[in-house]
Amino acid sequence: MQQVQRRHQQGESISALARAFHLSRGTIYRYVQVQQPPSHQRSSPYDGYRSFSYSYPPSARQERR
């Protein structure tokens, strides 16, 4: 994403970038417009229960499996 943004700032066209990176022009447009890169932190449906499960002593966690 940063390479796309840098090359676009240097004057390379959207079409040329799409060909160079083998991406669609729509994806290149999105990459150029993004102000900061994504955080890549995904949530899990179990995140709300993690603190609860870690409150058990290790021996109790093994027995419950």
JOCORWO-V722366 format. One line per field, one symbol per residue. burial: I if it has 24 or more other C-alpha atoms within 12 Angstrom, else O. Layout:
burial = ???
This chain:
burial = OOOIIOOOOOOOOIOOIIOOOOOOOOOIOOIIOOOOOOOOOOOOOOOOOOOOOOOOOOOOOOOOO
